[in-house]
Amino acid sequence: RFLRGVYNQRPSLPRYTTTWDVSIVLHYIENTTAPSLKDRTTQLATYMALASGQRIQVL
């Protein structure tokens, strides 16, 4: 009962307090001009990260 009361007084906080807008990243990728091999690689890694929902370390 004591621990339940402590939890009710101070509930746990969410893990992530902020998120970022994916549309800004996609808009930036769409508007890059004359992409080089490095830019294409970055685009591919970004698309893979967005599609999989995993951390970059996993890729």
C-alpha positions as CSV (number, residue, x, y, z in Angstrom):
1,R,0.0,0.0,0.0
2,F,2.8,2.3,0.8
3,L,4.5,1.9,-2.6
4,R,1.2,2.3,-4.4
5,G,0.7,5.6,-2.5
6,V,4.2,6.8,-3.4
7,Y,3.6,5.9,-7.1
8,N,0.3,7.9,-7.0
9,Q,2.0,10.9,-5.5
10,R,4.9,10.8,-8.0
11,P,4.0,9.0,-11.2
12,S,6.7,8.0,-13.6
13,L,7.6,10.4,-16.4
14,P,7.5,9.6,-20.1
15,R,10.7,8.4,-21.6
16,Y,10.8,11.0,-24.4
17,T,9.7,14.5,-23.7
18,T,10.1,15.9,-27.3
19,T,9.8,14.5,-30.8
20,W,10.9,15.9,-34.1
21,D,8.8,16.6,-37.2
22,V,9.5,14.1,-40.0
23,S,8.0,16.3,-42.7
24,I,10.9,18.8,-42.3
25,V,13.4,16.1,-43.0
26,L,11.5,14.7,-45.9
27,H,11.1,18.2,-47.4
28,Y,14.9,18.9,-47.1
29,I,15.7,15.6,-48.8
30,E,13.3,16.3,-51.6
31,N,14.8,19.7,-52.3
32,T,18.5,18.8,-52.4
33,T,19.9,19.7,-55.8
34,A,22.5,17.7,-57.7
35,P,23.0,15.0,-55.1
36,S,26.3,13.3,-54.9
37,L,27.0,9.8,-53.8
38,K,27.4,11.0,-50.2
39,D,24.0,12.7,-50.4
40,R,22.4,9.6,-51.8
41,T,23.9,7.5,-49.0
42,T,22.6,9.9,-46.4
43,Q,19.2,9.9,-48.0
44,L,19.1,6.1,-48.0
45,A,20.1,5.9,-44.4
46,T,17.5,8.4,-43.4
47,Y,14.7,6.6,-45.3
48,M,15.8,3.3,-43.7
49,A,15.8,4.8,-40.3
50,L,12.3,6.3,-40.8
51,A,10.9,3.2,-42.3
52,S,12.2,0.8,-39.7
53,G,11.7,2.9,-36.6
54,Q,14.9,1.6,-35.2
55,R,17.9,3.5,-33.8
56,I,20.7,4.5,-36.0
57,Q,23.0,2.1,-34.2
58,V,21.0,-0.8,-35.5
59,L,21.5,0.2,-39.1
